[in-house]
């Protein structure tokens, strides 16, 4: 047999062995991530003893800390953090473990992550904060804790939505109440009041106006809540705004109103 042929076969054999090793490594990584998601601490530790990368992630960028946080596996989260898991590692969409835990309403995990220094005001690719995600899913306990931990509720998404705005849109009254209690400077009332006017939601508008003496706040396009209420024919909200001395001259511009508020 010519030596060249033997060399070719040897290289092929070694290449196959390398591929098998990569496959085993990939399988081990997947099993490690499954163990974290299932809350199987014993298995997680077994894989870490074999030098599995604690920050390895799946094709979507989800790592063990993300998966354990989503499912509320406090013991796994604590262990991963104690062993050096990157606390603010982000998925392909820019979500950290704190985003994921907040979205899932895992309050204990949220507390642990913040205690370990997770960034409370980190924004994803679309501008979502952990607070926004918790507000969107009606997790009032998480919302309250995030606010107590320094969450900035004036941070908005790419579309200009704040946590209060999305809570109002979804009808999450408990979250709305918590956000308003913590809105000491009135910074988040603008988009929320406009949404209430569009929905003819007098209950929400009443809450928003309770301690606010200016019903004529304007959007970036210069529209007031009364302007919006007039455009959509929402008489109840318009009447409420007028009782709060809303400026009727703004509503007189309704003929020039366009749908892009």
C-alpha positions in Angstrom: 0.0 0.0 0.0 1.5 3.4 -1.0 2.5 5.5 2.0 0.5 8.5 0.6 -2.7 6.4 0.9 -1.8 5.5 4.5 -1.2 9.1 5.4 -4.6 10.1 3.9 -6.4 7.4 5.8 -4.6 8.5 9.0 -5.6 12.1 8.5 -9.1 11.0 7.8 -9.2 8.9 11.0 -7.8 11.8 13.1 -10.3 14.2 11.5 -13.1 11.8 12.4 -11.9 11.6 16.0 -11.7 15.4 16.3 -15.3 15.6 15.0 -16.4 13.0 17.5 -14.8 15.0 20.3 -16.5 18.1 19.2 -19.9 16.3 19.0 -19.3 14.9 22.6 -18.4 18.4 23.8 -21.5 19.8 22.1 -23.7 17.1 23.7 -22.2 17.8 27.1 -22.8 21.5 26.8 -26.5 20.8 25.8 -26.9 18.4 28.7 -25.3 21.0 31.1 -27.8 23.6 29.9 -30.7 21.2 30.3 -29.6 20.4 33.8 -29.6 24.1 34.7 -33.0 24.6 33.2 -34.4 21.6 35.1 -32.8 22.8 38.4 -30.7 19.7 38.7 -27.9 21.1 40.8 -26.1 17.7 41.2 -25.9 17.3 37.4 -24.8 20.9 36.9 -21.9 20.4 39.4 -20.9 17.2 37.6 -20.5 19.0 34.3 -18.6 21.8 35.9 -16.2 19.3 37.4 -15.4 18.2 33.8 -14.4 21.7 32.8 -17.6 22.6 31.1 -17.7 26.3 30.4 -20.1 27.8 32.9 -21.0 30.6 30.4 -21.6 28.3 27.4 -24.8 29.2 25.6 -27.2 27.8 23.1 -27.7 29.2 19.6 -30.1 31.9 21.0 -27.4 33.0 23.4 -29.1 31.5 26.5 -26.7 30.3 29.1 -27.1 28.2 32.3 -27.7 31.4 34.4 -30.4 32.6 32.0 -32.2 29.2 32.0 -32.0 28.7 35.8 -33.2 32.3 36.3 -36.2 31.8 34.0 -37.4 28.7 35.9 -36.7 30.2 39.4 -34.1 27.7 40.4 -32.6 29.7 43.3 -30.1 27.1 44.4 -28.7 26.7 40.9 -28.6 30.5 40.4 -26.7 30.9 43.6 -24.2 28.2 42.8 -23.6 29.5 39.3 -22.9 33.0 40.6 -20.6 31.7 43.3 -18.6 29.9 40.6 -18.1 32.9 38.4 -21.0 33.0 36.0 -21.2 36.3 34.2 -24.1 38.0 35.8 -24.9 40.5 32.9 -24.1 38.2 30.0 -26.7 39.0 27.3 -28.6 36.8 24.8 -28.6 37.6 21.1 -31.6 39.9 21.8 -29.7 41.7 24.5 -31.5 40.2 27.5 -29.6 39.5 30.7 -30.6 37.1 33.5 -32.3 40.0 35.2 -34.5 40.7 32.2 -35.4 37.0 32.0 -36.2 36.6 35.7 -38.2 39.8 35.7 -40.3 38.7 32.7 -40.9 35.4 34.3 -41.9 37.0 37.6 -39.2 35.1 39.6 -38.9 37.6 42.4 -36.4 35.6 44.6 -34.1 35.3 41.6 -34.4 39.0 40.8 -33.4 39.8 44.4 -30.4 37.5 44.2 -29.2 38.9 40.9 -29.4 42.5 42.1 -27.7 41.6 45.4 -24.8 40.2 43.2 -24.6 43.4 41.3 -26.7 42.9 38.2 -27.4 46.2 36.3 -31.0 47.1 37.1 -31.4 49.6 34.3 -29.8 47.6 31.5 -31.7 47.8 28.2 -32.1 45.1 25.6 -31.7 45.7 21.8 -35.2 47.1 21.6 -34.8 49.2 24.7 -36.6 46.9 27.2 -35.5 47.2 30.8 -36.2 44.5 33.5 -38.7 46.9 34.9 -40.6 47.2 31.6 -40.7 43.4 31.3 -42.0 42.9 34.8 -44.7 45.7 34.2 -45.7 44.1 30.9 -46.4 40.8 32.6 -48.2 42.2 35.6 -45.5 41.1 38.2 -46.2 43.9 40.7 -43.9 42.4 43.4 -41.0 42.4 41.0 -41.9 45.9 39.8 -41.9 47.1 43.4 -38.5 45.5 44.2 -36.9 46.8 41.1 -38.0 50.3 41.9 -36.7 50.0 45.4 -33.4 48.9 43.8 -33.1 52.0 41.7 -34.9 51.1 38.5 -35.6 54.1 36.3 -39.1 54.0 35.1 -38.7 56.9 32.7 -36.5 54.7 30.4 -38.5 54.0 27.3 -38.4 51.4 24.5 -37.5 52.2 20.9 -41.2 52.8 20.4 -41.3 55.3 23.3 -43.2 53.1 25.7 -42.4 53.3 29.4 -43.3 50.6 32.0 -46.3 52.7 33.0 -47.5 53.0 29.4 -47.4 49.3 28.8 -49.0 48.5 32.2 -51.9 50.9 31.3 -52.2 49.4 27.8 -52.4 45.9 29.3 -54.8 46.9 32.0 -52.5 45.9 34.9 -54.0 48.0 37.6 -51.8 46.8 40.4 -48.6 47.5 38.5 -50.0 50.9 37.5 -50.6 51.7 41.2 -47.1 50.7 42.2 -45.5 52.7 39.4 -47.6 55.8 40.2 -46.7 55.5 43.9 -43.0 55.7 42.9 -43.4 58.4 40.3 -42.2 61.2 42.6 -41.3 63.6 39.8 -44.2 62.9 37.4 -41.7 62.0 34.6 -43.7 59.0 33.3 -47.2 60.5 33.2 -46.9 61.9 29.7 -47.1 58.7 27.5 -49.4 57.0 30.0 -52.0 59.8 30.0 -52.0 59.9 26.2 -52.7 56.1 26.1 -55.5 56.5 28.6 -57.0 59.2 26.4 -56.8 57.0 23.3 -58.4 54.1 25.1 -61.1 56.3 26.8 -59.9 54.8 30.1 -61.2 57.3 32.7 -60.1 55.1 35.6 -56.5 55.1 34.5 -56.7 58.8 33.6 -58.1 59.6 37.0 -55.2 57.9 38.7 -52.7 59.8 36.5 -54.4 63.2 37.1 -54.9 62.7 40.9 -51.8 64.6 41.8 -51.1 66.3 38.5 -52.4 69.8 37.9 -51.4 69.9 34.3 -53.7 67.9 31.9 -52.2 69.6 28.9 -48.9 67.7 28.7 -47.8 67.3 25.1 -46.4 64.4 23.1 -43.3 64.8 21.0 -45.6 65.7 18.2 -47.3 68.5 20.2 -50.6 66.7 21.0 -52.3 66.8 24.3 -54.5 64.1 25.9 -57.6 66.2 25.1 -56.5 66.5 21.5 -56.2 62.7 21.3 -59.5 62.1 23.0 -61.2 64.5 20.6 -59.8 62.7 17.6 -61.0 59.3 18.7 -64.3 60.6 19.8 -63.8 59.5 23.4 -66.3 61.7 25.2 -65.8 60.3 28.7 -62.1 61.0 28.9 -62.6 64.4 27.2 -65.2 65.3 29.9 -62.8 64.3 32.6 -59.9 66.3 31.1 -62.2 69.3 30.9 -63.1 69.1 34.5 -59.3 69.3 35.2 -59.3 72.5 33.1 -57.7 71.1 30.0 -57.1 73.8 27.4 -59.8 73.5 24.7 -57.7 75.5 22.2 -55.6 72.4 21.8 -58.6 70.4 20.9 -59.6 73.0 18.3 -56.6 71.7 16.2 -58.3 68.4 15.7 -58.8 69.0 11.9 -55.1 69.0 11.5 -54.6 65.8 13.5 -52.9 62.9 11.9 -52.9 59.3 13.0 -49.2 59.4 13.8 -49.4 60.6 17.4 
